[in-house]
Amino acid sequence: MGGQRGILFLVAGPSGVGKDSLIDGARHWLADDYSFHFPRRVITRSEQAVGEDHQGVTTAEFDRLEADGAFMLSWQAHGHHYGIPTSAERALANGRAVIVNVSRQIIDLARRRWQPVRVILVSAPREVLAERLAMRGRESEEAIQRRLDRADSYEIDGADVLRLVNAGRLDRAIDCFVALLEHELRTTVTSIERETGLSG
C-alpha cells in the first residue's frame, strides 16, 4: 500500500446486533486477503464462553499484560476487561486494514490516536435484539430489558460513521459488511493517492 497507514475499522453497536458474527464471517471470506487483519481480543472471560473466539485471561493476567504495554486499546464493560493486542497497531503501520469490535467509550480515543478511522455502527430492531439476547442465555430477563433500553438510545456521531442494519439473514449481512470494508478500503486508498500524488 505504498507506505500508507491502514484503516482502523471500529465495529460498534449494542449487545445482540451481531458484531461478532459479522466479524467472524468477514474473517472467513477475507482470510486470503492480506489487506485485512482481524486481531483476537483478550477478555477476562473463559475461552469456553459462548461468543467470539478470544484469548481468555484472569483479571490479574489482564492487568499484567496491560502494564507491560500489550494492548493497543483496552477498556472495561459489563464486568469484563477487553484488550486489543499491539499486533493490530503493527498491522496498521504496515498499511493493513484492522477490524475490531469495540465499546463506544473508547472510540474518541481511537480517533485521536489513529487515522484513518471508520466506525461501523451496527443496529437491529428491538424485537430482534430481544430474541438474540434471550438465545444467548447469559442474562436474566431483567438484565436483557436494561440492555434493550440502552440500545434504544445507542448513537455515535461523526463524519466517519458508517451504518449497517443486521436484521435478516446473517449471510446477507456478512456480504454487506464485507462489501463495506472493501469499498472503504478502495475509496480511502484512492483518496490518499490523489492527495499525495502517488497515483502518478
N, C-alpha and C positions, 0 to 999 in steps of 0.2 A: 504493500500500500504506500510505497514511496516515503516512508518515514513519518507518515501521519499518525496521530493518536487515534485509537479505535473509539467507537461509540460505546458509551455506558448506557445500556438499557435497564431502567429500573422498573420492574413489574410490580404494580401495587393494586390494592383493592381489598374490600372487606372479606372476612372469612367466608368460604363457601363459593366464591366466584370461580374457582378452578385454576388459580395461578400455577400451582404445582403441576397439574395435569397438562396445561398448555406448555409449560417449560419442558416437561418430560417428553411431550410429543415433538416439540421443536428440536430437542436434543437428538432424538432418534432420526428425524428427517435430515438434519444438518450435520450428522456425525462425520461425514466425509468432506465437509467444507471447513477448511482451516480458518476462514474468516471469522468464525463464531466460536466463542468459548463459554461453556456453561460450568462455572465453578460449583463445587459441592459445599453446601453450607455446613457450618459447625453449630450444633444446637445442644443445649443441656436437656436432651430428651433421648430416651432409649432408641437405638437404631432399629429395634423391632417394632417401634410405634407405627401405627398406620399413617401413611402420608408419603412425603418425599424421601428420596434416598439422600441421607445426610450422615455426617460424622457425629455420633452421639458421644458426649463427654459429660463429666460431672461439673458442678459449678466451680469447684476448686481447680479442676483442669482447665476450664474455660478462662478463669481469672489468670492462671499462669500463662496460658497462650497469649492472652491479651497483653499482659505485662511484657512478654517477650516480643511484642510487635508482630504477631502472627496474622493480624486481621487488617484488611483494607477498610472495612466498615464493621461496626458492631453496635448492638442495641439490645434492649430488654422489652419484652411484650408478653402478656398473658402468662406470666410466671416463668418464662424461659429466657435464656440468653441466646442471641444469634450472632454469628460472625461470618463475614465474607473473607476467605483467605487472601493473602497478599499475592497469590498466583494470578488473581484477577487483575491486579494493578500492573503486573508484568505483562499480561496479555494485552492490556490497553496500550502500554508503552510500545509494544510490538505491532500495533496497528490493528489488533483483532477486536471485533465487537464482543462485548461481555454482557451476558443476560443474567440478571439476578432478581430474585424475589425479595422485596424489602418492605419494611414498615414505612409508612408515610412520614414518621417522625424524623427520619434521617435523610429525607430527600433534599431539603435545602442545603444540608452539609455536603452531600454528594455533588450538588450543583456547583457549590463554591470550589470544591477541590478538583473536580474532574469535568472536563468539557472535551468533546460534545456529549451532552446527556439527552436522552429521550425517556420520558416517563410514559409507560403504557398502563393506563388506568383501566382495569378490567371490572366489569359490572355484570349484574344479573338481577332479574326481578325478585322482589322479596319472597314470593312463594317458592321460587326455585332455590334461593338461598336456604330457606327453612327446610326444604326437603333434603338438600345436600348435607346440611349441618346435622340433621337428625340421623342420616345414614352413617355418618362418621362414628357416631356413638361415643364421642369423647366427653360430652357435657350434658348437664341436666336441661330440662325444658326451660327452666328459668334463665339459665346461662345463655341458652340459644336465643331467647327473646331479647336479652340485653345486646347480644351481637347483632341481631336484626335491627334493633333500634339505632345502634351506632352506624350500621350500614346505610340507613336511610339518610344520614347526614354526611356520608363519606364523600369528600370532594377534594380535589387537588387542582390548583390553578397554575397557569403558566403557558407560554407560547410553545413550550417543549412537550406538552401533554398530548398524547395520542389515546383515543378511546376505542375500546373493544368490548362488545357485548357478548357474553358467553351464556346463552340461554337455551340453546338447542343441542343438536348432535355435537359431541366432542370432536369428532374427526373434522367436521366443517370448521369449528372454532380454531382447531390447530392449523388448518390450511390458511385461515385468515391471519392467524398470529405469525406464521412463517412468512407469508406474503408481506406482512407489515414490516417485519425485521429486514427482509431482503430489499424492500423498496426504500426504507430509510437508509440502509447502508449504501445503496447505489446513489441515492439523491445527495446524501451528505458528502460522500467522496467526490462526486461530480462538482458540487458547490465549492468545496475546498480547492479543487484543482483549478477552477475558474478564477477564484480569488487570488491564488498564488501563481497562476500562470503555468502550473505543472502539466496542463493538458497539451501544451505545445502551441 
